[in-house]
């Protein structure tokens, strides 16, 4: 074999080995699709494995599972309810812009449930 053919063969074998190694690390099943239709430019493996937490109905414990949310911040979120949109986390000065950028893809605000009128 010519030297250039050996290099091409080595590159192909290396690429194949990397593809197989990457496939072994991938989850066996695809993550469930979210029922909410919010688009996000960033995708995180953390958001794919955890359902979104509703800011109005999520428990304190649910909120504390989010990155960077400790007990005090969860209490602030609960006290600031009801939210009309998730952007109110930042506009009501509950979180900083940096904290909001980490949380925004993991939280949602569902529309309020309609009550029966008399």
C-alpha angles and dihedrals in degrees: 000000000000119000093246091053090053091053092049091048091049091050092050092049091048092049091048092049091050091049092051092047091050092048090054090058094049118099116263093233131038115252116258115265116249117244091217118083105217117142120218131185093211124060123197131190087224092061093048094058098043127058117236117269116232109229092213100045106022116112123241088253091053091051092048090058089067116095113268095008111124128176094275094051092046088053090051091051093049091047092051094056137159103061123189093195138002091249088073088077087074100029092054088050093241092130135017123251089257093051091047092053089056095045105036096085092049100051135063140179115222118207112261116268113258115242123218112261121223 
